[in-house]
Amino acid sequence: MGYGKVNMPQELFPEYKKKKTDIKKRLDEFRAVWEKSDKVIFSELCFCICTPQSKAVYCDKAISDLTKKGILYKGNIAQIRDGLKGVRFPNNKARYIVEAHKSFCIKGSLKIKDKININNISETRDWFVRNVKGLGFKEASHFLRNIGFGRDFAILDVHILRNMVRYGIVPQCPKNITGTQYLFLENELKKFSGKIGIPMDELDLLFWSSETGEIFK
């Protein structure tokens, strides 16, 4: 059962028209990531591990710096923690990154792409939620979107939830979201997306940019 009638966002369409080209370009850039190495894919996973309760720009810079220094793929927990500047809960997140690296490292080489079934992305998301510490549905959806496979997923951070309230998709921002609730809210957003004719992945970036002023990741 849904939450009822949504507010048809007339003011959203001019903003979408203005940003549509840039949004599509950004999504094309995400899709291009899949053609890159397992190390690049892993760095996107690490970025998403860092994002809970932290600003995306700080997480991106921290992961970029750790990559340039060669620490992300071979550093210990202390070395990675020290590199997570501006990222909240660096102790836990450094540990999650090290554990993830161990789990995807086969005979000294990262093999994360082998775990991504491009023919069943929903099943792939479930697998990452179950098997990678630090990932919930939001982070796993974010990761898959950033490597080109998030067309049907919602990334339910505070920016998206605020807009869901704004347009009557939900009555209020939920404080804690269980896995079952996440899937329900995602489906509500999917129905809204269908009603207004803006694809889910484009709507996510549109909502996010309206809150933050930029089309990031």
Phi and psi restraints in degrees (value plus and minus 20) as a CYANA .aco file:
   2 GLY   PHI    -105.3   -65.3
   2 GLY   PSI    -194.3  -154.3
   3 TYR   PHI    -113.5   -73.5
   3 TYR   PSI     -22.7    17.3
   4 GLY   PHI      93.9   133.9
   4 GLY   PSI    -182.8  -142.8
   5 LYS   PHI     -88.2   -48.2
   5 LYS   PSI     112.8   152.8
   6 VAL   PHI    -111.8   -71.8
   6 VAL   PSI     139.7   179.7
   7 ASN   PHI    -107.5   -67.5
   7 ASN   PSI      94.8   134.8
   8 MET   PHI     -88.9   -48.9
   8 MET   PSI      97.4   137.4
   9 PRO   PHI    -105.1   -65.1
   9 PRO   PSI      60.8   100.8
  10 GLN   PHI     -79.3   -39.3
  10 GLN   PSI     -54.6   -14.6
  11 GLU   PHI     -93.2   -53.2
  11 GLU   PSI     -34.2     5.8
  12 LEU   PHI     -95.2   -55.2
  12 LEU   PSI     -51.8   -11.8
  13 PHE   PHI     -86.0   -46.0
  13 PHE   PSI     -62.6   -22.6
  14 PRO   PHI     -82.4   -42.4
  14 PRO   PSI     -56.3   -16.3
  15 GLU   PHI     -87.1   -47.1
  15 GLU   PSI     -60.9   -20.9
  16 TYR   PHI     -83.2   -43.2
  16 TYR   PSI     -63.3   -23.3
  17 LYS   PHI     -80.8   -40.8
  17 LYS   PSI     -59.3   -19.3
  18 LYS   PHI     -88.0   -48.0
  18 LYS   PSI     -57.0   -17.0
  19 LYS   PHI    -122.1   -82.1
  19 LYS   PSI     -26.4    13.6
  20 LYS   PHI     -75.3   -35.3
  20 LYS   PSI     -65.7   -25.7
  21 THR   PHI     -82.0   -42.0
  21 THR   PSI     -64.7   -24.7
  22 ASP   PHI     -87.1   -47.1
  22 ASP   PSI     -57.1   -17.1
  23 ILE   PHI     -84.8   -44.8
  23 ILE   PSI     -66.0   -26.0
  24 LYS   PHI     -84.4   -44.4
  24 LYS   PSI     -56.8   -16.8
  25 LYS   PHI     -83.1   -43.1
  25 LYS   PSI     -61.6   -21.6
  26 ARG   PHI     -84.4   -44.4
  26 ARG   PSI     -61.8   -21.8
  27 LEU   PHI     -86.2   -46.2
  27 LEU   PSI     -54.5   -14.5
  28 ASP   PHI     -83.2   -43.2
  28 ASP   PSI     -58.1   -18.1
  29 GLU   PHI     -84.7   -44.7
  29 GLU   PSI     -59.1   -19.1
  30 PHE   PHI     -82.2   -42.2
  30 PHE   PSI     -64.6   -24.6
  31 ARG   PHI     -82.8   -42.8
  31 ARG   PSI     -52.3   -12.3
  32 ALA   PHI     -89.3   -49.3
  32 ALA   PSI     -42.5    -2.5
  33 VAL   PHI     -81.5   -41.5
  33 VAL   PSI     -54.4   -14.4
  34 TRP   PHI     -79.3   -39.3
  34 TRP   PSI     -47.1    -7.1
  35 GLU   PHI     -99.7   -59.7
  35 GLU   PSI     -26.8    13.2
  36 LYS   PHI    -107.5   -67.5
  36 LYS   PSI    -196.4  -156.4
  37 SER   PHI     -93.3   -53.3
  37 SER   PSI     145.5   185.5
  38 ASP   PHI     -80.7   -40.7
  38 ASP   PSI     -51.4   -11.4
  39 LYS   PHI     -84.3   -44.3
  39 LYS   PSI     -61.1   -21.1
  40 VAL   PHI     -86.5   -46.5
  40 VAL   PSI     -61.9   -21.9
  41 ILE   PHI     -81.5   -41.5
  41 ILE   PSI     -62.3   -22.3
  42 PHE   PHI     -84.0   -44.0
  42 PHE   PSI     -58.6   -18.6
  43 SER   PHI     -83.5   -43.5
  43 SER   PSI     -53.4   -13.4
  44 GLU   PHI     -88.0   -48.0
  44 GLU   PSI     -57.2   -17.2
  45 LEU   PHI     -82.1   -42.1
  45 LEU   PSI     -64.2   -24.2
  46 CYS   PHI     -82.9   -42.9
  46 CYS   PSI     -59.6   -19.6
  47 PHE   PHI     -77.1   -37.1
  47 PHE   PSI     -66.2   -26.2
  48 CYS   PHI     -90.8   -50.8
  48 CYS   PSI     -50.8   -10.8
  49 ILE   PHI     -82.2   -42.2
  49 ILE   PSI     -53.0   -13.0
  50 CYS   PHI    -100.4   -60.4
  50 CYS   PSI     -40.2    -0.2
  51 THR   PHI     -90.5   -50.5
  51 THR   PSI     -47.6    -7.6
  52 PRO   PHI     -75.1   -35.1
  52 PRO   PSI     104.2   144.2
  53 GLN   PHI      39.8    79.8
  53 GLN   PSI       2.3    42.3
  54 SER   PHI    -151.4  -111.4
  54 SER   PSI     132.9   172.9
  55 LYS   PHI     -94.4   -54.4
  55 LYS   PSI     115.1   155.1
  56 ALA   PHI     -78.9   -38.9
  56 ALA   PSI     -57.2   -17.2
  57 VAL   PHI     -84.7   -44.7
  57 VAL   PSI     -56.7   -16.7
  58 TYR   PHI     -89.2   -49.2
  58 TYR   PSI     -60.8   -20.8
  59 CYS   PHI     -83.4   -43.4
  59 CYS   PSI     -63.9   -23.9
  60 ASP   PHI     -81.9   -41.9
  60 ASP   PSI     -63.9   -23.9
  61 LYS   PHI     -85.7   -45.7
  61 LYS   PSI     -61.5   -21.5
  62 ALA   PHI     -82.4   -42.4
  62 ALA   PSI     -66.2   -26.2
  63 ILE   PHI     -87.2   -47.2
  63 ILE   PSI     -59.2   -19.2
  64 SER   PHI     -81.8   -41.8
  64 SER   PSI     -64.2   -24.2
  65 ASP   PHI     -85.3   -45.3
  65 ASP   PSI     -62.8   -22.8
  66 LEU   PHI     -84.2   -44.2
  66 LEU   PSI     -55.4   -15.4
  67 THR   PHI     -87.9   -47.9
  67 THR   PSI     -66.2   -26.2
  68 LYS   PHI     -81.7   -41.7
  68 LYS   PSI     -54.4   -14.4
  69 LYS   PHI    -103.0   -63.0
  69 LYS   PSI     -26.0    14.0
  70 GLY   PHI      57.9    97.9
  70 GLY   PSI      -6.8    33.2
  71 ILE   PHI    -107.7   -67.7
  71 ILE   PSI     -52.3   -12.3
  72 LEU   PHI     -77.6   -37.6
  72 LEU   PSI     -56.3   -16.3
  73 TYR   PHI    -116.1   -76.1
  73 TYR   PSI     -28.8    11.2
  74 LYS   PHI    -162.7  -122.7
  74 LYS   PSI     -18.7    21.3
  75 GLY   PHI     -96.9   -56.9
  75 GLY   PSI     137.8   177.8
  76 ASN   PHI    -108.3   -68.3
  76 ASN   PSI     159.4   199.4
  77 ILE   PHI     -79.5   -39.5
  77 ILE   PSI     -63.4   -23.4
  78 ALA   PHI     -83.8   -43.8
  78 ALA   PSI     -62.3   -22.3
  79 GLN   PHI     -85.7   -45.7
  79 GLN   PSI     -61.8   -21.8
  80 ILE   PHI     -90.7   -50.7
  80 ILE   PSI     -61.7   -21.7
  81 ARG   PHI     -76.1   -36.1
  81 ARG   PSI     -64.0   -24.0
  82 ASP   PHI     -85.0   -45.0
  82 ASP   PSI     -42.8    -2.8
  83 GLY   PHI    -109.6   -69.6
  83 GLY   PSI     -27.7    12.3
  84 LEU   PHI    -107.0   -67.0
  84 LEU   PSI      40.9    80.9
  85 LYS   PHI     -88.9   -48.9
  85 LYS   PSI     108.1   148.1
  86 GLY   PHI      60.8   100.8
  86 GLY   PSI     -20.1    19.9
  87 VAL   PHI    -118.0   -78.0
  87 VAL   PSI     107.7   147.7
  88 ARG   PHI     -93.8   -53.8
  88 ARG   PSI     130.8   170.8
  89 PHE   PHI      35.8    75.8
  89 PHE   PSI      30.5    70.5
  90 PRO   PHI     -83.6   -43.6
  90 PRO   PSI     -49.5    -9.5
  91 ASN   PHI     -82.5   -42.5
  91 ASN   PSI     -70.9   -30.9
  92 ASN   PHI     -84.9   -44.9
  92 ASN   PSI     -64.2   -24.2
  93 LYS   PHI     -88.3   -48.3
  93 LYS   PSI     -54.3   -14.3
  94 ALA   PHI     -84.7   -44.7
  94 ALA   PSI     -60.3   -20.3
  95 ARG   PHI     -85.6   -45.6
  95 ARG   PSI     -61.9   -21.9
  96 TYR   PHI     -81.4   -41.4
  96 TYR   PSI     -59.9   -19.9
  97 ILE   PHI     -85.2   -45.2
  97 ILE   PSI     -64.5   -24.5
  98 VAL   PHI     -84.0   -44.0
  98 VAL   PSI     -62.7   -22.7
  99 GLU   PHI     -85.7   -45.7
  99 GLU   PSI     -58.8   -18.8
 100 ALA   PHI     -84.3   -44.3
 100 ALA   PSI     -61.5   -21.5
 101 HIS   PHI     -81.1   -41.1
 101 HIS   PSI     -62.4   -22.4
 102 LYS   PHI     -82.8   -42.8
 102 LYS   PSI     -60.3   -20.3
 103 SER   PHI     -91.3   -51.3
 103 SER   PSI     -47.3    -7.3
 104 PHE   PHI    -120.1   -80.1
 104 PHE   PSI     -20.7    19.3
 105 CYS   PHI    -113.7   -73.7
 105 CYS   PSI      94.9   134.9
 106 ILE   PHI    -135.7   -95.7
 106 ILE   PSI      95.7   135.7
 107 LYS   PHI      31.7    71.7
 107 LYS   PSI      22.9    62.9
 108 GLY   PHI      65.3   105.3
 108 GLY   PSI     -20.4    19.6
 109 SER   PHI    -143.7  -103.7
 109 SER   PSI     120.3   160.3
 110 LEU   PHI     -91.5   -51.5
 110 LEU   PSI     113.3   153.3
 111 LYS   PHI    -152.0  -112.0
 111 LYS   PSI      27.7    67.7
 112 ILE   PHI     -92.1   -52.1
 112 ILE   PSI     -51.3   -11.3
 113 LYS   PHI     -85.0   -45.0
 113 LYS   PSI     -45.6    -5.6
 114 ASP   PHI     -84.6   -44.6
 114 ASP   PSI     -41.2    -1.2
 115 LYS   PHI    -110.8   -70.8
 115 LYS   PSI     -19.8    20.2
 116 ILE   PHI    -127.3   -87.3
 116 ILE   PSI      88.1   128.1
 117 ASN   PHI    -109.4   -69.4
 117 ASN   PSI      80.4   120.4
 118 ILE   PHI     -89.2   -49.2
 118 ILE   PSI     -30.7     9.3
 119 ASN   PHI    -111.2   -71.2
 119 ASN   PSI     -29.5    10.5
 120 ASN   PHI    -168.5  -128.5
 120 ASN   PSI      59.0    99.0
 121 ILE   PHI     -91.1   -51.1
 121 ILE   PSI     -50.5   -10.5
 122 SER   PHI     -83.3   -43.3
 122 SER   PSI     -64.2   -24.2
 123 GLU   PHI     -84.6   -44.6
 123 GLU   PSI     -57.8   -17.8
 124 THR   PHI     -82.6   -42.6
 124 THR   PSI     -64.0   -24.0
 125 ARG   PHI     -80.1   -40.1
 125 ARG   PSI     -64.6   -24.6
 126 ASP   PHI     -77.6   -37.6
 126 ASP   PSI     -61.6   -21.6
 127 TRP   PHI     -82.2   -42.2
 127 TRP   PSI     -65.1   -25.1
 128 PHE   PHI     -85.7   -45.7
 128 PHE   PSI     -57.2   -17.2
 129 VAL   PHI     -83.2   -43.2
 129 VAL   PSI     -60.9   -20.9
 130 ARG   PHI     -94.3   -54.3
 130 ARG   PSI     -51.8   -11.8
 131 ASN   PHI    -132.4   -92.4
 131 ASN   PSI     -30.0    10.0
 132 VAL   PHI    -136.2   -96.2
 132 VAL   PSI      94.0   134.0
 133 LYS   PHI     -83.7   -43.7
 133 LYS   PSI     119.5   159.5
 134 GLY   PHI      75.6   115.6
 134 GLY   PSI     -27.1    12.9
 135 LEU   PHI    -128.6   -88.6
 135 LEU   PSI     104.8   144.8
 136 GLY   PHI    -126.1   -86.1
 136 GLY   PSI    -187.7  -147.7
 137 PHE   PHI     -82.5   -42.5
 137 PHE   PSI     -56.8   -16.8
 138 LYS   PHI     -83.2   -43.2
 138 LYS   PSI     -70.4   -30.4
 139 GLU   PHI     -87.6   -47.6
 139 GLU   PSI     -59.3   -19.3
 140 ALA   PHI     -86.1   -46.1
 140 ALA   PSI     -58.2   -18.2
 141 SER   PHI     -85.2   -45.2
 141 SER   PSI     -61.6   -21.6
 142 HIS   PHI     -81.3   -41.3
 142 HIS   PSI     -66.1   -26.1
 143 PHE   PHI     -79.7   -39.7
 143 PHE   PSI     -69.6   -29.6
 144 LEU   PHI     -87.1   -47.1
 144 LEU   PSI     -54.5   -14.5
 145 ARG   PHI     -83.8   -43.8
 145 ARG   PSI     -60.5   -20.5
 146 ASN   PHI     -91.7   -51.7
 146 ASN   PSI     -31.0     9.0
 147 ILE   PHI    -134.3   -94.3
 147 ILE   PSI      -4.9    35.1
 148 GLY   PHI      78.5   118.5
 148 GLY   PSI      -9.2    30.8
 149 PHE   PHI    -147.0  -107.0
 149 PHE   PSI      17.5    57.5
 150 GLY   PHI    -134.4   -94.4
 150 GLY   PSI       1.7    41.7
 151 ARG   PHI     -77.2   -37.2
 151 ARG   PSI     -56.0   -16.0
 152 ASP   PHI    -126.5   -86.5
 152 ASP   PSI      -8.9    31.1
 153 PHE   PHI    -126.3   -86.3
 153 PHE   PSI     132.2   172.2
 154 ALA   PHI    -125.7   -85.7
 154 ALA   PSI     120.9   160.9
 155 ILE   PHI    -128.9   -88.9
 155 ILE   PSI      69.5   109.5
 156 LEU   PHI    -104.2   -64.2
 156 LEU   PSI      49.8    89.8
 157 ASP   PHI    -109.8   -69.8
 157 ASP   PSI    -199.1  -159.1
 158 VAL   PHI     -81.3   -41.3
 158 VAL   PSI     -53.7   -13.7
 159 HIS   PHI     -84.8   -44.8
 159 HIS   PSI     -62.5   -22.5
 160 ILE   PHI     -91.0   -51.0
 160 ILE   PSI     -62.1   -22.1
 161 LEU   PHI     -83.6   -43.6
 161 LEU   PSI     -57.7   -17.7
 162 ARG   PHI     -80.6   -40.6
 162 ARG   PSI     -60.5   -20.5
 163 ASN   PHI     -92.6   -52.6
 163 ASN   PSI     -50.5   -10.5
 164 MET   PHI     -85.1   -45.1
 164 MET   PSI     -56.6   -16.6
 165 VAL   PHI     -89.5   -49.5
 165 VAL   PSI     -65.0   -25.0
 166 ARG   PHI     -75.2   -35.2
 166 ARG   PSI     -59.4   -19.4
 167 TYR   PHI    -120.1   -80.1
 167 TYR   PSI      -4.8    35.2
 168 GLY   PHI      54.1    94.1
 168 GLY   PSI      -4.5    35.5
 169 ILE   PHI     -93.3   -53.3
 169 ILE   PSI     -57.2   -17.2
 170 VAL   PHI    -152.9  -112.9
 170 VAL   PSI     133.6   173.6
 171 PRO   PHI     -95.4   -55.4
 171 PRO   PSI     -47.7    -7.7
 172 GLN   PHI    -180.7  -140.7
 172 GLN   PSI     142.6   182.6
 173 CYS   PHI     -93.9   -53.9
 173 CYS   PSI      99.3   139.3
 174 PRO   PHI     -90.2   -50.2
 174 PRO   PSI     121.8   161.8
 175 LYS   PHI     -99.8   -59.8
 175 LYS   PSI     -64.1   -24.1
 176 ASN   PHI    -146.1  -106.1
 176 ASN   PSI     111.1   151.1
 177 ILE   PHI    -138.5   -98.5
 177 ILE   PSI      98.0   138.0
 178 THR   PHI     -97.3   -57.3
 178 THR   PSI     149.7   189.7
 179 GLY   PHI     -79.4   -39.4
 179 GLY   PSI     -62.7   -22.7
 180 THR   PHI     -83.8   -43.8
 180 THR   PSI     -63.0   -23.0
 181 GLN   PHI     -84.9   -44.9
 181 GLN   PSI     -57.9   -17.9
 182 TYR   PHI     -79.3   -39.3
 182 TYR   PSI     -67.4   -27.4
 183 LEU   PHI     -85.4   -45.4
 183 LEU   PSI     -55.4   -15.4
 184 PHE   PHI     -85.4   -45.4
 184 PHE   PSI     -67.6   -27.6
 185 LEU   PHI     -84.6   -44.6
 185 LEU   PSI     -58.5   -18.5
 186 GLU   PHI     -80.1   -40.1
 186 GLU   PSI     -62.3   -22.3
 187 ASN   PHI     -86.3   -46.3
 187 ASN   PSI     -56.1   -16.1
 188 GLU   PHI     -83.3   -43.3
 188 GLU   PSI     -61.5   -21.5
 189 LEU   PHI     -87.5   -47.5
 189 LEU   PSI     -55.7   -15.7
 190 LYS   PHI     -84.0   -44.0
 190 LYS   PSI     -60.7   -20.7
 191 LYS   PHI     -85.0   -45.0
 191 LYS   PSI     -60.9   -20.9
 192 PHE   PHI     -82.5   -42.5
 192 PHE   PSI     -63.8   -23.8
 193 SER   PHI     -77.1   -37.1
 193 SER   PSI     -63.7   -23.7
 194 GLY   PHI     -85.8   -45.8
 194 GLY   PSI     -58.2   -18.2
 195 LYS   PHI     -86.0   -46.0
 195 LYS   PSI     -58.1   -18.1
 196 ILE   PHI    -115.7   -75.7
 196 ILE   PSI     -27.9    12.1
 197 GLY   PHI      56.8    96.8
 197 GLY   PSI       4.9    44.9
 198 ILE   PHI    -134.7   -94.7
 198 ILE   PSI      99.5   139.5
 199 PRO   PHI     -74.1   -34.1
 199 PRO   PSI     130.2   170.2
 200 MET   PHI     -74.4   -34.4
 200 MET   PSI     -67.4   -27.4
 201 ASP   PHI     -88.2   -48.2
 201 ASP   PSI     -53.7   -13.7
 202 GLU   PHI     -92.2   -52.2
 202 GLU   PSI     -57.7   -17.7
 203 LEU   PHI     -84.3   -44.3
 203 LEU   PSI     -59.1   -19.1
 204 ASP   PHI     -78.6   -38.6
 204 ASP   PSI     -69.5   -29.5
 205 LEU   PHI     -88.3   -48.3
 205 LEU   PSI     -51.6   -11.6
 206 LEU   PHI     -86.6   -46.6
 206 LEU   PSI     -68.7   -28.7
 207 PHE   PHI     -80.7   -40.7
 207 PHE   PSI     -65.0   -25.0
 208 TRP   PHI     -83.6   -43.6
 208 TRP   PSI     -62.3   -22.3
 209 SER   PHI     -91.7   -51.7
 209 SER   PSI     -50.0   -10.0
 210 SER   PHI     -88.7   -48.7
 210 SER   PSI     -46.2    -6.2
 211 GLU   PHI    -107.5   -67.5
 211 GLU   PSI     -56.6   -16.6
 212 THR   PHI    -125.3   -85.3
 212 THR   PSI     -38.3     1.7
 213 GLY   PHI      65.6   105.6
 213 GLY   PSI     -12.5    27.5
 214 GLU   PHI    -168.4  -128.4
 214 GLU   PSI     135.7   175.7
 215 ILE   PHI    -120.9   -80.9
 215 ILE   PSI      81.7   121.7
 216 PHE   PHI    -133.5   -93.5
 216 PHE   PSI    -141.3  -101.3
